[in-house]
């Protein structure tokens, strides 16, 4: 006879729900109620699988073709998102009460955007290197390539560890019918640090563009990169929006009104991340900020100066 896995005693009364159209199979890994707070939309799952799988292929193709291995974290994020939505689809079609499927999709979808932010940090580092190769002389400490790259990547590694540990503990607690508060707090700390880091990053990106505009040598040259800088800023804002959503969700708790609302999930988790990875695919740094030698950079500046004099 199959055993019934009930929710932990600390779970708020009435948390989650039972779908009358989807009777609980009471399997070994099934909870008493649907932990999502709803039965996941299969249409949303299929969209996630298709869009992230295709974007993963596109990013891998561009990694190889343009030799931009530094953007590998974005391809990895697309892969994790794809796997997350595959497990979410299992919950949707086969068994929404299954704890393990919930835990795996939760872990994958929560952690994946951390790698997208890492790719974005590398992009601004490449922009700074391009500007310096074109004659940008300002020596602001906050624009030092090593500071931008290793400062934000170090924070990203820290938040990744915290979020992985937190998500794993939440999943383990749910599986073992224990209080998930500790894991939730660790996850919350990781998201809070990531939110602060992204705020600092967006500030530096804005200051960087303003600094380039005030540089006489690059005032016109930088306009050739404005489309890419704008795309990078939009992708960053989308990930920032998603991070703030997860921060609010985690602060409220696993069974709160935010985490049990799939409309919010679709508009503030799914949509921003999909748009961000596709923006980075269309405005790929390998095409907009290629490796440049000093001769190429000087020629670019000369061509822009000539165009302005005509």
C-alpha positions as CSV (number, residue, x, y, z in Angstrom):
1,X,0.0,0.0,0.0
2,X,1.4,3.4,-1.0
3,X,2.3,5.7,1.9
4,X,1.0,9.2,2.1
5,X,3.4,12.1,2.6
6,X,1.7,14.9,4.5
7,X,2.9,18.5,4.9
8,X,5.0,19.3,7.9
9,X,3.1,20.3,11.1
10,X,4.6,23.8,10.9
11,X,2.8,24.4,7.6
12,X,0.1,27.1,8.0
13,X,-3.5,25.7,8.1
14,X,-5.0,25.8,4.6
15,X,-1.6,26.3,2.8
16,X,-1.6,24.9,-0.7
17,X,-4.7,23.2,-2.1
18,X,-6.1,20.0,-3.5
19,X,-7.2,20.1,-7.1
20,X,-10.6,18.4,-7.3
21,X,-9.9,17.6,-11.0
22,X,-6.6,16.0,-10.1
23,X,-7.1,13.6,-7.2
24,X,-4.0,13.0,-5.0
25,X,-2.4,9.6,-6.0
26,X,-1.0,9.3,-2.5
27,X,2.3,8.1,-3.8
28,X,5.5,7.7,-1.8
29,X,6.7,11.2,-2.7
30,X,3.4,13.0,-2.7
31,X,2.4,15.8,-0.3
32,X,-1.0,16.1,1.2
33,X,-1.7,19.2,-0.9
34,X,-0.1,20.8,-4.0
35,X,2.8,22.8,-2.7
36,X,2.7,25.2,-5.6
37,X,-0.7,26.5,-4.4
38,X,-2.0,25.7,-7.9
39,X,-1.7,23.1,-10.6
40,X,1.1,24.5,-12.9
41,X,0.0,25.6,-16.4
42,X,1.1,23.0,-19.0
43,X,1.1,25.7,-21.7
44,X,3.5,27.9,-19.6
45,X,5.7,24.8,-19.1
46,X,5.8,24.0,-22.8
47,X,6.6,27.7,-23.6
48,X,9.4,27.6,-21.1
49,X,10.9,24.3,-22.5
50,X,10.7,25.5,-26.1
51,X,11.9,29.0,-25.6
52,X,14.8,28.2,-23.3
53,X,15.9,25.1,-25.2
54,X,16.1,27.1,-28.5
55,X,17.8,30.0,-26.8
56,X,20.3,27.5,-25.3
57,X,21.1,26.2,-28.8
58,X,21.4,29.7,-30.2
59,X,23.8,30.8,-27.4
60,X,25.9,27.6,-27.8
61,X,26.1,28.2,-31.5
62,X,27.3,31.7,-31.0
63,X,29.8,30.7,-28.4
64,X,31.4,28.4,-30.9
65,X,31.0,30.6,-33.9
66,X,32.2,33.9,-32.3
67,X,34.5,32.2,-29.7
68,X,32.8,34.2,-26.9
69,X,33.4,31.6,-24.2
70,X,33.0,34.2,-21.5
71,X,29.2,34.1,-22.2
72,X,29.0,30.4,-21.3
73,X,27.1,31.1,-18.1
74,X,24.1,32.4,-20.1
75,X,24.0,29.1,-22.1
76,X,24.2,27.2,-18.8
77,X,21.3,29.3,-17.4
78,X,19.2,28.5,-20.5
79,X,19.9,24.7,-19.9
80,X,19.0,24.9,-16.2
81,X,15.8,26.8,-17.1
82,X,14.9,24.2,-19.7
83,X,15.3,21.4,-17.2
84,X,13.4,23.3,-14.6
85,X,10.4,23.6,-16.9
86,X,10.6,20.0,-17.9
87,X,10.2,19.0,-14.2
88,X,7.5,21.6,-13.8
89,X,5.6,20.0,-16.8
90,X,5.8,16.7,-15.0
91,X,4.0,18.3,-12.0
92,X,1.5,19.8,-14.4
93,X,0.5,16.7,-16.4
94,X,1.5,13.7,-14.2
95,X,1.4,14.6,-10.5
96,X,1.3,18.2,-9.0
97,X,1.6,16.7,-5.5
98,X,5.0,15.1,-6.2
99,X,7.5,16.8,-3.8
100,X,10.7,15.8,-5.7
101,X,9.5,17.3,-9.0
102,X,8.6,20.5,-7.2
103,X,12.0,20.7,-5.5
104,X,14.0,20.1,-8.7
105,X,12.0,22.7,-10.8
106,X,12.3,25.2,-7.9
107,X,16.0,24.7,-7.6
108,X,16.7,25.0,-11.3
109,X,14.5,28.0,-11.9
110,X,15.7,29.9,-8.8
111,X,19.4,29.4,-9.5
112,X,19.6,29.8,-13.3
113,X,19.3,33.7,-13.4
114,X,22.4,34.0,-11.3
115,X,24.4,32.8,-14.3
116,X,22.7,35.3,-16.6
117,X,23.8,38.1,-14.3
118,X,27.3,36.7,-14.4
119,X,27.3,36.9,-18.2
120,X,26.0,40.5,-18.0
121,X,28.8,41.5,-15.7
122,X,31.3,40.2,-18.2
123,X,29.7,42.2,-21.0
124,X,30.2,45.5,-19.3
125,X,33.8,44.5,-18.6
126,X,34.2,43.9,-22.4
127,X,32.7,47.4,-23.0
128,X,35.2,49.0,-20.7
129,X,38.1,47.2,-22.4
130,X,36.8,48.3,-25.8
131,X,36.5,52.0,-24.6
132,X,40.1,51.9,-23.2
133,X,41.3,50.4,-26.5
134,X,39.7,53.3,-28.3
135,X,41.5,55.9,-26.2
136,X,39.3,56.3,-23.1
137,X,41.7,57.7,-20.5
138,X,39.5,58.2,-17.4
139,X,40.8,56.3,-14.4
140,X,37.7,56.0,-12.2
141,X,38.3,53.1,-9.8
142,X,34.8,51.9,-10.3
143,X,35.5,51.4,-14.0
144,X,38.7,49.3,-13.5
145,X,38.1,46.1,-15.5
146,X,39.4,43.9,-12.7
147,X,37.1,45.6,-10.1
148,X,34.0,45.3,-12.4
149,X,34.7,41.7,-13.4
150,X,36.0,40.1,-10.3
151,X,34.1,42.3,-7.8
152,X,30.7,41.4,-9.3
153,X,31.6,37.9,-10.2
154,X,32.8,37.3,-6.6
155,X,29.5,38.5,-5.3
156,X,27.7,36.4,-7.9
157,X,29.6,33.3,-6.7
158,X,28.7,34.1,-3.1
159,X,25.0,34.6,-4.0
160,X,25.0,31.4,-6.1
161,X,26.4,29.4,-3.2
162,X,23.8,30.9,-0.8
163,X,20.9,30.4,-3.2
164,X,21.9,26.8,-4.1
165,X,22.3,26.0,-0.4
166,X,19.0,27.7,0.5
167,X,17.0,26.1,-2.3
168,X,18.5,22.7,-1.4
169,X,17.7,23.1,2.3
170,X,14.1,24.2,1.4
171,X,13.7,21.2,-0.8
172,X,15.2,18.8,1.7
173,X,13.0,20.2,4.5
174,X,9.9,19.8,2.4
175,X,10.9,16.2,1.5
176,X,11.7,15.3,5.1
177,X,8.7,17.2,6.6
178,X,10.8,19.6,8.5
179,X,10.7,23.4,9.0
180,X,12.1,25.1,5.9
181,X,12.7,28.5,7.7
182,X,16.5,28.1,7.8
183,X,16.8,27.3,4.2
184,X,14.4,30.0,3.3
185,X,16.4,32.6,5.3
186,X,19.7,31.5,3.5
187,X,17.9,31.8,0.1
188,X,16.6,35.2,1.2
189,X,20.1,36.4,2.1
190,X,21.5,35.3,-1.3
191,X,18.7,37.2,-3.1
192,X,19.1,40.3,-1.0
193,X,22.8,40.4,-1.7
194,X,22.2,39.8,-5.4
195,X,19.6,42.7,-5.4
196,X,22.1,45.1,-3.8
197,X,24.8,44.0,-6.3
198,X,22.5,44.5,-9.2
199,X,21.6,48.0,-8.0
200,X,25.3,48.8,-7.8
201,X,25.8,47.3,-11.3
202,X,23.0,49.4,-12.9
203,X,24.5,52.5,-11.3
204,X,27.9,51.8,-12.7
205,X,26.5,51.0,-16.2
206,X,24.7,54.4,-16.2
207,X,27.8,56.3,-14.9
208,X,29.9,54.5,-17.5
209,X,27.7,55.7,-20.4
210,X,27.6,59.2,-19.0
211,X,31.4,59.2,-18.7
212,X,31.8,58.0,-22.3
213,X,29.6,60.8,-23.5
214,X,31.7,63.4,-21.8
215,X,34.9,62.1,-23.3
216,X,35.9,64.2,-26.4
217,X,37.7,61.2,-28.0
218,X,34.7,58.9,-27.7
219,X,31.7,61.3,-27.8
220,X,30.7,60.1,-31.3
221,X,32.4,56.7,-31.5
222,X,30.4,55.4,-28.5
223,X,27.1,56.0,-30.4
224,X,27.9,52.9,-32.5
225,X,27.6,50.9,-29.3
226,X,24.5,52.6,-27.9
227,X,22.1,50.0,-29.2
228,X,24.1,47.2,-27.5
229,X,24.4,49.3,-24.3
230,X,20.7,49.9,-24.3
231,X,20.0,46.2,-24.8
232,X,22.4,45.3,-22.0
233,X,20.6,47.8,-19.7
234,X,17.2,46.3,-20.6
235,X,18.4,42.8,-20.0
236,X,19.8,43.9,-16.7
237,X,16.6,45.6,-15.6
238,X,14.6,42.4,-16.5
239,X,16.8,40.2,-14.3
240,X,16.7,42.9,-11.6
241,X,12.9,42.9,-11.7
242,X,12.9,39.1,-11.5
243,X,15.3,39.2,-8.5
244,X,13.1,41.7,-6.6
245,X,10.1,39.4,-7.3
246,X,12.0,36.4,-5.8
247,X,13.1,38.5,-2.9
248,X,9.5,39.5,-2.1
249,X,8.3,35.9,-2.6
250,X,11.0,34.4,-0.3
251,X,10.5,37.1,2.3
252,X,6.8,36.2,2.5
253,X,7.5,32.4,2.7
254,X,6.9,29.3,0.6
255,X,3.2,29.2,1.1
256,X,2.6,33.0,0.9
257,X,0.2,34.7,-1.5
258,X,3.0,35.6,-3.9
259,X,4.5,32.1,-4.3
260,X,1.0,30.6,-4.8
261,X,0.0,33.0,-7.6
262,X,1.0,31.6,-11.0
263,X,0.1,34.8,-12.8
264,X,2.8,36.6,-10.8
265,X,5.2,33.7,-11.6
266,X,4.5,34.0,-15.3
267,X,4.8,37.8,-15.5
268,X,7.7,38.4,-13.0
269,X,9.8,35.2,-13.2
270,X,9.2,33.5,-16.6
271,X,8.7,36.5,-18.9
272,X,11.6,38.7,-17.7
273,X,14.1,35.8,-17.9
274,X,13.0,34.7,-21.3
275,X,13.2,38.2,-22.7
276,X,16.7,38.7,-21.1
277,X,18.3,35.6,-22.6
278,X,16.8,36.4,-26.1
279,X,18.0,40.0,-25.9
280,X,21.5,38.8,-25.2
281,X,21.1,36.4,-28.1
282,X,20.0,39.1,-30.6
283,X,22.4,41.7,-29.3
284,X,25.3,39.3,-28.7
285,X,28.5,41.0,-27.4
286,X,30.5,38.9,-29.9
287,X,29.1,41.0,-32.7
288,X,28.9,44.3,-31.0
289,X,32.1,44.3,-28.9
290,X,34.5,42.1,-30.8
291,X,38.2,41.8,-29.7
292,X,40.0,44.8,-31.1
293,X,43.6,45.6,-31.6
294,X,45.0,49.2,-31.3
295,X,45.1,49.6,-35.1
296,X,41.4,48.6,-35.5
297,X,40.5,50.9,-32.6
298,X,42.4,53.9,-34.1
299,X,40.8,53.3,-37.5
300,X,37.3,53.3,-35.9
301,X,38.0,56.6,-34.2
302,X,39.3,58.1,-37.4
303,X,36.3,57.0,-39.4
304,X,33.9,58.5,-36.9
305,X,35.9,61.8,-36.8
306,X,35.8,62.0,-40.6
307,X,32.1,61.3,-40.6
308,X,31.5,64.1,-38.2
309,X,33.6,66.6,-40.2
310,X,31.7,66.0,-43.5
